[in-house]
Amino acid sequence: MADEITFDEFLKVDIRAGTVVRAEEYPEARKPALKLWIDFGPEIGEKKTSAQITAHYTPRSIVGKQVMAVVNFPPRQIGRFMSEVLTLGVSDDAGGVVLLSPDQPVANGERMH
């Protein structure tokens, strides 16, 4: 379990809903991964990220899916690709990542609370 944090510290983490609008395989990555372009609505716009989600998702299957991501981390270089957000997921029993997403459609850019 992680260290306990305050509610004010939690509020600093900006987690938003977005829709994957484009996806590609990322063969240069050390571990199998996909490159994702996610639309977070007019306030934030489109952001890109790489994600090790190939156990359950292909570029074709992920486009159009709503996901949750941290949008206020600084950009991070992942190989030759600049990751601008952190897409959130949990591991299944085999270690494959299952993405977190709203269970009903919401507007892109809606903040988690």
Buried (B, 14 or more C-beta within 10 A) or exposed (E): EEEEEEEEEEEEEBBBBBBBEBBEEBEEBEEEBBBBBBBBBEEBEBBBBBBBBBEBBEBEEBBEBBBBBBBEBEEEEBEEBEBBBBBBBEEEEEEBBEBBBEEEEBEBBBEBE
